[in-house]
Amino acid sequence: MAEEKPAMVIGIDDSEHSTYALEWTLDRFFAPLAPNYPFKLFVVHAKPSASSAVGLAGPGNHELPSPPFAMLRA
């Protein structure tokens, strides 16, 4: 029976930061060790839901109304 490799999970979205993080991981943990990779790589892509892109005031407006207790501090 073959030895089970540990899993490495990388979560990405559509941002440049996550693309950089994925490239960094591949460069550090996979490219130098090819073809004997030390991990099984699972890439999970997070796609924003429609509700997170559409605010209460319409698309593109992500500001939420202040909670009622915020007015008490004034």
N, C-alpha and C positions, 0 to 999 in steps of 0.2 A: 504494500500500500504506500502511495506517495505521501511525502510529508506535507501537511497542511500549512500554507503560508498565512501569516497574519493579514488581516484586511486593513486597508487604509481608505477612508471615505473622505472625499473632497466635495464640499458643497459650493456650488457656483451659482451666479445669477448673470444678468446681462451687463454688469459693470466692468469697467477696466480693472478695478482692484481684484476682482475674483479671477479674471483672466490672468493677471500677473501672478496671483497665488497658485493657480494651476500650473503655469509655466515654471515657477520656482520649484514646486514640488517635483515635477517631472525632471527638471535639470538636476536636482539634488539627490533624489531617491531612485530614479529609474534610468536615466541616460547613462551615467557612469557604470552601471552594473549590468547593462544589457548583454546577453539575453537572460541572465540569471536574476530576475527581479526578486527582491526580498519580500515584496508585498503583493497582494491582490488589490488592484485599484478599482474603486467604485466611485464614479463621478455622478453626483446628484445635482440636477439643474432645478433651481427654484425659480418658478415663473410667478410674478406678482399676480394676485387675483384681481379681477375687475373691480371689486369693491375697494381695494386699496388704491386704485388709480383714479377713482371717481369719489370726490369728497361730497359733503352735504350741499355745497354750493355749486356743484357741477364738476366736470373734468378739469384736472389741473389744479384745483384749489384744495389743498390738503389741510387747511386750517380748520380746527374744530372750535366750536363755541366754548367759552370759558365755563368751567364747572361752577355751580352756584356758590360754593364756599370761597371761590377766588374773589368775588365781589365783597365779601365780608372783611377781607384783609385791608381794604382801601381806607 
